[in-house]
Amino acid sequence: MYLIAIGIKFLLVRRPGKDGDVSTFVETSSIPAAFRQGMICNLTNPTTLAFMLAVLPQFVHSWVGSPALQFIILGTTMKMMGLVVLSAVALTSGAIGGWLARRGTFLVWQERLAGALMVAIGVRLLLAATTGRR
């Protein structure tokens, strides 16, 4: 029911936002704070850590040198490549997001589409719950 209510709220949007502005994140967050938050999230992501523990050992060979040093080098290389890729994604999405945010009608239709999807998913879940199917 909550998903349907949120979807209806999105469907009833009439204007792009307060004063036609993009979002409050840009106003309240600095670039270093966003970078710090992203870095902490990336370094403490359990999925990434599990992947590293599962994949990196096959590239560590004890006869080449210190296994600890090899793990450090491979892990650092992986994290630095992730930094480059995620930075490129962030800069690109920021530029595209800024461009799209200046188009108020796009934001309204985006919220309407999101609202319609939420209502559809909410109705589907509600019907599945009442018929006992999952």
C-alpha positions as a Python dict, from the first residue, in 0.01 Angstrom:
ca = {
    (1, 'M'): (0, 0, 0),
    (2, 'Y'): (286, 237, 83),
    (3, 'L'): (445, 184, -258),
    (4, 'I'): (116, 267, -426),
    (5, 'A'): (76, 583, -215),
    (6, 'I'): (427, 702, -303),
    (7, 'G'): (360, 625, -670),
    (8, 'I'): (40, 831, -665),
    (9, 'K'): (231, 1116, -501),
    (10, 'F'): (482, 1109, -787),
    (11, 'L'): (202, 1097, -1045),
    (12, 'L'): (46, 1414, -907),
    (13, 'V'): (361, 1626, -950),
    (14, 'R'): (280, 1947, -1134),
    (15, 'R'): (608, 2140, -1136),
    (16, 'P'): (979, 2052, -1150),
    (17, 'G'): (1050, 2128, -786),
    (18, 'K'): (1102, 2418, -554),
    (19, 'D'): (1188, 2721, -765),
    (20, 'G'): (1270, 2487, -1054),
    (21, 'D'): (1593, 2389, -879),
    (22, 'V'): (1779, 2064, -943),
    (23, 'S'): (1810, 1917, -596),
    (24, 'T'): (1907, 2003, -244),
    (25, 'F'): (2212, 1770, -252),
    (26, 'V'): (2409, 2016, -464),
    (27, 'E'): (2330, 2294, -220),
    (28, 'T'): (2406, 2106, 102),
    (29, 'S'): (2702, 1886, 12),
    (30, 'S'): (3054, 1982, -82),
    (31, 'I'): (3269, 1794, -330),
    (32, 'P'): (3520, 1675, -65),
    (33, 'A'): (3236, 1552, 156),
    (34, 'A'): (3080, 1361, -133),
    (35, 'F'): (3421, 1215, -226),
    (36, 'R'): (3486, 1112, 135),
    (37, 'Q'): (3145, 946, 164),
    (38, 'G'): (3195, 760, -163),
    (39, 'M'): (3544, 646, -64),
    (40, 'I'): (3425, 513, 273),
    (41, 'C'): (3135, 334, 103),
    (42, 'N'): (3365, 182, -157),
    (43, 'L'): (3634, 71, 87),
    (44, 'T'): (3389, -88, 330),
    (45, 'N'): (3162, -254, 73),
    (46, 'P'): (3135, -618, 185),
    (47, 'T'): (3056, -739, -167),
    (48, 'T'): (3377, -592, -303),
    (49, 'L'): (3578, -730, -13),
    (50, 'A'): (3430, -1077, -66),
    (51, 'F'): (3509, -1056, -437),
    (52, 'M'): (3868, -955, -361),
    (53, 'L'): (3908, -1242, -116),
    (54, 'A'): (3766, -1487, -370),
    (55, 'V'): (3955, -1370, -679),
    (56, 'L'): (4289, -1225, -569),
    (57, 'P'): (4440, -1541, -414),
    (58, 'Q'): (4464, -1707, -754),
    (59, 'F'): (4704, -1434, -866),
    (60, 'V'): (4930, -1458, -560),
    (61, 'H'): (5224, -1694, -596),
    (62, 'S'): (5452, -1760, -301),
    (63, 'W'): (5759, -1823, -518),
    (64, 'V'): (5741, -1471, -669),
    (65, 'G'): (5777, -1288, -339),
    (66, 'S'): (5595, -1195, -23),
    (67, 'P'): (5227, -1295, -49),
    (68, 'A'): (5127, -1004, 176),
    (69, 'L'): (5301, -756, -53),
    (70, 'Q'): (5136, -913, -358),
    (71, 'F'): (4793, -884, -192),
    (72, 'I'): (4860, -519, -111),
    (73, 'I'): (4972, -442, -466),
    (74, 'L'): (4678, -626, -627),
    (75, 'G'): (4425, -476, -386),
    (76, 'T'): (4562, -125, -433),
    (77, 'T'): (4559, -168, -812),
    (78, 'M'): (4199, -289, -801),
    (79, 'K'): (4088, 1, -581),
    (80, 'M'): (4272, 260, -792),
    (81, 'M'): (4111, 127, -1110),
    (82, 'G'): (3775, 143, -934),
    (83, 'L'): (3849, 504, -838),
    (84, 'V'): (3921, 594, -1200),
    (85, 'V'): (3608, 421, -1333),
    (86, 'L'): (3375, 554, -1062),
    (87, 'S'): (3518, 906, -1100),
    (88, 'A'): (3447, 895, -1473),
    (89, 'V'): (3093, 770, -1407),
    (90, 'A'): (3036, 1040, -1143),
    (91, 'L'): (3162, 1322, -1366),
    (92, 'T'): (2960, 1201, -1664),
    (93, 'S'): (2642, 1148, -1465),
    (94, 'G'): (2686, 1486, -1297),
    (95, 'A'): (2715, 1660, -1632),
    (96, 'I'): (2421, 1473, -1781),
    (97, 'G'): (2218, 1519, -1461),
    (98, 'G'): (2280, 1893, -1464),
    (99, 'W'): (2176, 1915, -1827),
    (100, 'L'): (1859, 1714, -1765),
    (101, 'A'): (1774, 1906, -1449),
    (102, 'R'): (1756, 2230, -1643),
    (103, 'R'): (1467, 2081, -1839),
    (104, 'G'): (1172, 2105, -1602),
    (105, 'T'): (934, 1904, -1818),
    (106, 'F'): (1178, 1613, -1824),
    (107, 'L'): (1183, 1605, -1444),
    (108, 'V'): (804, 1606, -1428),
    (109, 'W'): (775, 1319, -1676),
    (110, 'Q'): (1053, 1129, -1502),
    (111, 'E'): (863, 1150, -1174),
    (112, 'R'): (540, 1048, -1346),
    (113, 'L'): (709, 745, -1501),
    (114, 'A'): (859, 651, -1166),
    (115, 'G'): (518, 694, -1004),
    (116, 'A'): (348, 475, -1264),
    (117, 'L'): (610, 204, -1212),
    (118, 'M'): (570, 221, -835),
    (119, 'V'): (192, 194, -862),
    (120, 'A'): (222, -99, -1104),
    (121, 'I'): (469, -284, -881),
    (122, 'G'): (260, -205, -573),
    (123, 'V'): (-56, -339, -736),
    (124, 'R'): (130, -649, -854),
    (125, 'L'): (262, -714, -502),
    (126, 'L'): (-80, -651, -352),
    (127, 'L'): (-246, -895, -592),
    (128, 'A'): (25, -1154, -533),
    (129, 'A'): (-22, -1122, -157),
    (130, 'T'): (-400, -1159, -174),
    (131, 'T'): (-392, -1462, -404),
    (132, 'G'): (-112, -1626, -207),
    (133, 'R'): (130, -1633, -504),
    (134, 'R'): (478, -1489, -480),
}
